[in-house]
Amino acid sequence: MSNYEQDYVEFSEMRSRADSIANAAFLLSGGALVVSVSNMIEAKKQNMITDEVAQLVSASWQYFAYAIIMFVVLKAYLVFFSFLRHQISEDSFQRLVNFLNLIGWLIGIVGLYCFFQGLLKMVSAAQLIVVM
């Protein structure tokens, strides 16, 4: 198997894993947003949340939204990466591959960071509500 073929197989496996992580983050972030928005609107109507809880929940919504955006960007980037792979010569692609992989990793890490920050802020808000 040539280096090009081996790189393609590895890229396909990595893309599959990135898709799985992105899909899980989409599902969890979207679900958390929908449930928490509806619950917070109801709690706000009944004056049941403090300013501190409202700030934490608002920050968590922003982080979840950023995570969703970053994973959409990552998926688009992976499509671009695959397209580029077939549009330029193998030698040119091999010179760029490390840089291109670094960009993908950075996008993915920022997305995961945003997702976990949103999750932690949501849990902190829930803890404050329970303690009240």
CNS distance restraints for C-alpha pairs under 8 A (distance, minus, plus):
assign (resid   1 and name CA) (resid   5 and name CA) 6.12 0.50 0.50
assign (resid   1 and name CA) (resid   6 and name CA) 6.37 0.50 0.50
assign (resid   2 and name CA) (resid   6 and name CA) 6.16 0.50 0.50
assign (resid   3 and name CA) (resid   7 and name CA) 5.95 0.50 0.50
assign (resid   4 and name CA) (resid   8 and name CA) 6.18 0.50 0.50
assign (resid   4 and name CA) (resid  90 and name CA) 7.26 0.50 0.50
assign (resid   5 and name CA) (resid   9 and name CA) 6.33 0.50 0.50
assign (resid   6 and name CA) (resid  10 and name CA) 6.25 0.50 0.50
assign (resid   7 and name CA) (resid  11 and name CA) 5.93 0.50 0.50
assign (resid   8 and name CA) (resid  12 and name CA) 6.09 0.50 0.50
assign (resid   9 and name CA) (resid  13 and name CA) 6.31 0.50 0.50
assign (resid  10 and name CA) (resid  14 and name CA) 6.11 0.50 0.50
assign (resid  11 and name CA) (resid  15 and name CA) 5.97 0.50 0.50
assign (resid  12 and name CA) (resid  16 and name CA) 6.17 0.50 0.50
assign (resid  13 and name CA) (resid  17 and name CA) 6.36 0.50 0.50
assign (resid  14 and name CA) (resid  18 and name CA) 6.10 0.50 0.50
assign (resid  15 and name CA) (resid  19 and name CA) 6.00 0.50 0.50
assign (resid  15 and name CA) (resid  78 and name CA) 7.07 0.50 0.50
assign (resid  16 and name CA) (resid  20 and name CA) 6.28 0.50 0.50
assign (resid  17 and name CA) (resid  21 and name CA) 6.29 0.50 0.50
assign (resid  18 and name CA) (resid  22 and name CA) 5.99 0.50 0.50
assign (resid  19 and name CA) (resid  23 and name CA) 5.93 0.50 0.50
assign (resid  19 and name CA) (resid  75 and name CA) 7.21 0.50 0.50
assign (resid  20 and name CA) (resid  24 and name CA) 6.19 0.50 0.50
assign (resid  21 and name CA) (resid  25 and name CA) 6.19 0.50 0.50
assign (resid  22 and name CA) (resid  26 and name CA) 6.07 0.50 0.50
assign (resid  22 and name CA) (resid  71 and name CA) 5.59 0.50 0.50
assign (resid  22 and name CA) (resid  75 and name CA) 7.96 0.50 0.50
assign (resid  23 and name CA) (resid  27 and name CA) 6.15 0.50 0.50
assign (resid  24 and name CA) (resid  28 and name CA) 6.10 0.50 0.50
assign (resid  25 and name CA) (resid  29 and name CA) 5.67 0.50 0.50
assign (resid  25 and name CA) (resid  67 and name CA) 7.56 0.50 0.50
assign (resid  25 and name CA) (resid  68 and name CA) 7.23 0.50 0.50
assign (resid  25 and name CA) (resid  71 and name CA) 7.95 0.50 0.50
assign (resid  25 and name CA) (resid 115 and name CA) 7.00 0.50 0.50
assign (resid  26 and name CA) (resid  30 and name CA) 5.70 0.50 0.50
assign (resid  26 and name CA) (resid  68 and name CA) 5.93 0.50 0.50
assign (resid  26 and name CA) (resid  71 and name CA) 7.80 0.50 0.50
assign (resid  27 and name CA) (resid  31 and name CA) 5.94 0.50 0.50
assign (resid  28 and name CA) (resid  32 and name CA) 5.97 0.50 0.50
assign (resid  29 and name CA) (resid  33 and name CA) 6.06 0.50 0.50
assign (resid  29 and name CA) (resid  64 and name CA) 5.39 0.50 0.50
assign (resid  29 and name CA) (resid  65 and name CA) 7.58 0.50 0.50
assign (resid  29 and name CA) (resid  67 and name CA) 7.67 0.50 0.50
assign (resid  29 and name CA) (resid  68 and name CA) 7.09 0.50 0.50
assign (resid  29 and name CA) (resid 115 and name CA) 7.12 0.50 0.50
assign (resid  30 and name CA) (resid  34 and name CA) 6.20 0.50 0.50
assign (resid  30 and name CA) (resid  64 and name CA) 7.66 0.50 0.50
assign (resid  30 and name CA) (resid  68 and name CA) 7.99 0.50 0.50
assign (resid  31 and name CA) (resid  35 and name CA) 6.10 0.50 0.50
assign (resid  32 and name CA) (resid  36 and name CA) 5.79 0.50 0.50
assign (resid  33 and name CA) (resid  37 and name CA) 5.79 0.50 0.50
assign (resid  33 and name CA) (resid  61 and name CA) 6.26 0.50 0.50
assign (resid  33 and name CA) (resid  64 and name CA) 7.28 0.50 0.50
assign (resid  34 and name CA) (resid  38 and name CA) 6.30 0.50 0.50
assign (resid  35 and name CA) (resid  39 and name CA) 6.15 0.50 0.50
assign (resid  36 and name CA) (resid  40 and name CA) 5.80 0.50 0.50
assign (resid  36 and name CA) (resid  57 and name CA) 7.97 0.50 0.50
assign (resid  37 and name CA) (resid  41 and name CA) 6.07 0.50 0.50
assign (resid  38 and name CA) (resid  42 and name CA) 6.35 0.50 0.50
assign (resid  39 and name CA) (resid  43 and name CA) 6.11 0.50 0.50
assign (resid  40 and name CA) (resid  44 and name CA) 5.84 0.50 0.50
assign (resid  40 and name CA) (resid  49 and name CA) 7.93 0.50 0.50
assign (resid  41 and name CA) (resid  45 and name CA) 6.28 0.50 0.50
assign (resid  42 and name CA) (resid  46 and name CA) 6.62 0.50 0.50
assign (resid  43 and name CA) (resid  47 and name CA) 6.17 0.50 0.50
assign (resid  43 and name CA) (resid  48 and name CA) 5.15 0.50 0.50
assign (resid  43 and name CA) (resid  49 and name CA) 6.31 0.50 0.50
assign (resid  44 and name CA) (resid  48 and name CA) 5.98 0.50 0.50
assign (resid  44 and name CA) (resid  49 and name CA) 6.11 0.50 0.50
assign (resid  49 and name CA) (resid  53 and name CA) 6.12 0.50 0.50
assign (resid  49 and name CA) (resid  54 and name CA) 6.58 0.50 0.50
assign (resid  49 and name CA) (resid 129 and name CA) 7.27 0.50 0.50
assign (resid  50 and name CA) (resid  54 and name CA) 6.21 0.50 0.50
assign (resid  51 and name CA) (resid  55 and name CA) 6.11 0.50 0.50
assign (resid  52 and name CA) (resid  56 and name CA) 6.30 0.50 0.50
assign (resid  52 and name CA) (resid 125 and name CA) 7.97 0.50 0.50
assign (resid  53 and name CA) (resid  57 and name CA) 6.08 0.50 0.50
assign (resid  53 and name CA) (resid 125 and name CA) 5.08 0.50 0.50
assign (resid  53 and name CA) (resid 126 and name CA) 7.94 0.50 0.50
assign (resid  53 and name CA) (resid 128 and name CA) 6.70 0.50 0.50
assign (resid  53 and name CA) (resid 129 and name CA) 7.21 0.50 0.50
assign (resid  54 and name CA) (resid  58 and name CA) 5.99 0.50 0.50
assign (resid  54 and name CA) (resid 125 and name CA) 7.84 0.50 0.50
assign (resid  55 and name CA) (resid  59 and name CA) 6.11 0.50 0.50
assign (resid  56 and name CA) (resid  60 and name CA) 6.14 0.50 0.50
assign (resid  56 and name CA) (resid 121 and name CA) 5.60 0.50 0.50
assign (resid  56 and name CA) (resid 122 and name CA) 6.75 0.50 0.50
assign (resid  56 and name CA) (resid 124 and name CA) 7.24 0.50 0.50
assign (resid  56 and name CA) (resid 125 and name CA) 5.64 0.50 0.50
assign (resid  57 and name CA) (resid  61 and name CA) 6.21 0.50 0.50
assign (resid  57 and name CA) (resid 121 and name CA) 6.64 0.50 0.50
assign (resid  57 and name CA) (resid 122 and name CA) 5.77 0.50 0.50
assign (resid  57 and name CA) (resid 125 and name CA) 6.13 0.50 0.50
assign (resid  58 and name CA) (resid  62 and name CA) 6.37 0.50 0.50
assign (resid  59 and name CA) (resid  63 and name CA) 6.25 0.50 0.50
assign (resid  59 and name CA) (resid 118 and name CA) 7.06 0.50 0.50
assign (resid  59 and name CA) (resid 121 and name CA) 6.92 0.50 0.50
assign (resid  60 and name CA) (resid  64 and name CA) 6.10 0.50 0.50
assign (resid  60 and name CA) (resid 117 and name CA) 6.97 0.50 0.50
assign (resid  60 and name CA) (resid 118 and name CA) 3.99 0.50 0.50
assign (resid  60 and name CA) (resid 119 and name CA) 6.69 0.50 0.50
assign (resid  60 and name CA) (resid 120 and name CA) 7.72 0.50 0.50
assign (resid  60 and name CA) (resid 121 and name CA) 5.16 0.50 0.50
assign (resid  60 and name CA) (resid 122 and name CA) 5.58 0.50 0.50
assign (resid  61 and name CA) (resid  65 and name CA) 6.10 0.50 0.50
assign (resid  61 and name CA) (resid 118 and name CA) 6.57 0.50 0.50
assign (resid  62 and name CA) (resid  66 and name CA) 6.12 0.50 0.50
assign (resid  62 and name CA) (resid 118 and name CA) 7.38 0.50 0.50
assign (resid  63 and name CA) (resid  67 and name CA) 6.08 0.50 0.50
assign (resid  63 and name CA) (resid 114 and name CA) 4.96 0.50 0.50
assign (resid  63 and name CA) (resid 115 and name CA) 6.22 0.50 0.50
assign (resid  63 and name CA) (resid 117 and name CA) 6.35 0.50 0.50
assign (resid  63 and name CA) (resid 118 and name CA) 4.70 0.50 0.50
assign (resid  64 and name CA) (resid  68 and name CA) 6.26 0.50 0.50
assign (resid  64 and name CA) (resid 114 and name CA) 6.44 0.50 0.50
assign (resid  64 and name CA) (resid 115 and name CA) 5.50 0.50 0.50
assign (resid  64 and name CA) (resid 118 and name CA) 5.29 0.50 0.50
assign (resid  64 and name CA) (resid 119 and name CA) 7.79 0.50 0.50
assign (resid  65 and name CA) (resid  69 and name CA) 6.23 0.50 0.50
assign (resid  66 and name CA) (resid  70 and name CA) 6.04 0.50 0.50
assign (resid  66 and name CA) (resid 111 and name CA) 7.13 0.50 0.50
assign (resid  66 and name CA) (resid 114 and name CA) 6.24 0.50 0.50
assign (resid  66 and name CA) (resid 115 and name CA) 7.81 0.50 0.50
assign (resid  67 and name CA) (resid  71 and name CA) 6.18 0.50 0.50
assign (resid  67 and name CA) (resid 110 and name CA) 7.65 0.50 0.50
assign (resid  67 and name CA) (resid 111 and name CA) 4.55 0.50 0.50
assign (resid  67 and name CA) (resid 112 and name CA) 6.70 0.50 0.50
assign (resid  67 and name CA) (resid 113 and name CA) 7.76 0.50 0.50
assign (resid  67 and name CA) (resid 114 and name CA) 5.02 0.50 0.50
assign (resid  67 and name CA) (resid 115 and name CA) 5.12 0.50 0.50
assign (resid  68 and name CA) (resid  72 and name CA) 6.22 0.50 0.50
assign (resid  68 and name CA) (resid 111 and name CA) 7.35 0.50 0.50
assign (resid  69 and name CA) (resid  73 and name CA) 6.17 0.50 0.50
assign (resid  69 and name CA) (resid 111 and name CA) 7.85 0.50 0.50
assign (resid  70 and name CA) (resid  74 and name CA) 6.06 0.50 0.50
assign (resid  70 and name CA) (resid 107 and name CA) 6.36 0.50 0.50
assign (resid  70 and name CA) (resid 108 and name CA) 7.12 0.50 0.50
assign (resid  70 and name CA) (resid 110 and name CA) 7.11 0.50 0.50
assign (resid  70 and name CA) (resid 111 and name CA) 4.95 0.50 0.50
assign (resid  71 and name CA) (resid  75 and name CA) 6.14 0.50 0.50
assign (resid  71 and name CA) (resid 107 and name CA) 7.65 0.50 0.50
assign (resid  71 and name CA) (resid 108 and name CA) 6.82 0.50 0.50
assign (resid  71 and name CA) (resid 111 and name CA) 5.97 0.50 0.50
assign (resid  72 and name CA) (resid  76 and name CA) 6.22 0.50 0.50
assign (resid  73 and name CA) (resid  77 and name CA) 5.97 0.50 0.50
assign (resid  73 and name CA) (resid 107 and name CA) 7.53 0.50 0.50
assign (resid  74 and name CA) (resid  78 and name CA) 6.15 0.50 0.50
assign (resid  74 and name CA) (resid 104 and name CA) 6.57 0.50 0.50
assign (resid  74 and name CA) (resid 107 and name CA) 6.03 0.50 0.50
assign (resid  74 and name CA) (resid 108 and name CA) 6.42 0.50 0.50
assign (resid  75 and name CA) (resid  79 and name CA) 6.41 0.50 0.50
assign (resid  76 and name CA) (resid  80 and name CA) 6.25 0.50 0.50
assign (resid  77 and name CA) (resid  81 and name CA) 5.99 0.50 0.50
assign (resid  77 and name CA) (resid 104 and name CA) 7.04 0.50 0.50
assign (resid  78 and name CA) (resid  82 and name CA) 6.17 0.50 0.50
assign (resid  78 and name CA) (resid 104 and name CA) 7.51 0.50 0.50
assign (resid  79 and name CA) (resid  83 and name CA) 6.15 0.50 0.50
assign (resid  80 and name CA) (resid  84 and name CA) 6.00 0.50 0.50
assign (resid  81 and name CA) (resid  85 and name CA) 6.16 0.50 0.50
assign (resid  81 and name CA) (resid 100 and name CA) 7.51 0.50 0.50
assign (resid  82 and name CA) (resid  86 and name CA) 6.86 0.50 0.50
assign (resid  83 and name CA) (resid  87 and name CA) 6.46 0.50 0.50
assign (resid  84 and name CA) (resid  88 and name CA) 6.32 0.50 0.50
assign (resid  84 and name CA) (resid  93 and name CA) 7.94 0.50 0.50
assign (resid  85 and name CA) (resid  89 and name CA) 7.93 0.50 0.50
assign (resid  85 and name CA) (resid  90 and name CA) 7.73 0.50 0.50
assign (resid  85 and name CA) (resid  93 and name CA) 6.34 0.50 0.50
assign (resid  88 and name CA) (resid  92 and name CA) 6.39 0.50 0.50
assign (resid  88 and name CA) (resid  93 and name CA) 6.36 0.50 0.50
assign (resid  89 and name CA) (resid  93 and name CA) 6.14 0.50 0.50
assign (resid  90 and name CA) (resid  94 and name CA) 6.05 0.50 0.50
assign (resid  91 and name CA) (resid  95 and name CA) 6.41 0.50 0.50
assign (resid  92 and name CA) (resid  96 and name CA) 6.53 0.50 0.50
assign (resid  93 and name CA) (resid  97 and name CA) 5.86 0.50 0.50
assign (resid  94 and name CA) (resid  98 and name CA) 7.83 0.50 0.50
assign (resid  96 and name CA) (resid 100 and name CA) 6.04 0.50 0.50
assign (resid  97 and name CA) (resid 101 and name CA) 5.96 0.50 0.50
assign (resid  98 and name CA) (resid 102 and name CA) 6.17 0.50 0.50
assign (resid  99 and name CA) (resid 103 and name CA) 6.45 0.50 0.50
assign (resid 100 and name CA) (resid 104 and name CA) 6.47 0.50 0.50
assign (resid 101 and name CA) (resid 105 and name CA) 6.19 0.50 0.50
assign (resid 102 and name CA) (resid 106 and name CA) 6.15 0.50 0.50
assign (resid 103 and name CA) (resid 107 and name CA) 6.28 0.50 0.50
assign (resid 104 and name CA) (resid 108 and name CA) 6.20 0.50 0.50
assign (resid 105 and name CA) (resid 109 and name CA) 6.01 0.50 0.50
assign (resid 106 and name CA) (resid 110 and name CA) 6.12 0.50 0.50
assign (resid 107 and name CA) (resid 111 and name CA) 6.21 0.50 0.50
assign (resid 108 and name CA) (resid 112 and name CA) 6.20 0.50 0.50
assign (resid 109 and name CA) (resid 113 and name CA) 6.02 0.50 0.50
assign (resid 110 and name CA) (resid 114 and name CA) 6.17 0.50 0.50
assign (resid 111 and name CA) (resid 115 and name CA) 6.17 0.50 0.50
assign (resid 112 and name CA) (resid 116 and name CA) 6.13 0.50 0.50
assign (resid 113 and name CA) (resid 117 and name CA) 6.07 0.50 0.50
assign (resid 114 and name CA) (resid 118 and name CA) 6.08 0.50 0.50
assign (resid 115 and name CA) (resid 119 and name CA) 6.24 0.50 0.50
assign (resid 116 and name CA) (resid 120 and name CA) 6.06 0.50 0.50
assign (resid 117 and name CA) (resid 121 and name CA) 6.09 0.50 0.50
assign (resid 118 and name CA) (resid 122 and name CA) 6.11 0.50 0.50
assign (resid 119 and name CA) (resid 123 and name CA) 6.22 0.50 0.50
assign (resid 120 and name CA) (resid 124 and name CA) 6.13 0.50 0.50
assign (resid 121 and name CA) (resid 125 and name CA) 6.19 0.50 0.50
assign (resid 122 and name CA) (resid 126 and name CA) 6.23 0.50 0.50
assign (resid 123 and name CA) (resid 127 and name CA) 6.14 0.50 0.50
assign (resid 124 and name CA) (resid 128 and name CA) 6.34 0.50 0.50
assign (resid 125 and name CA) (resid 129 and name CA) 6.31 0.50 0.50
assign (resid 126 and name CA) (resid 130 and name CA) 6.23 0.50 0.50
assign (resid 127 and name CA) (resid 131 and name CA) 6.20 0.50 0.50
assign (resid 128 and name CA) (resid 132 and name CA) 6.30 0.50 0.50
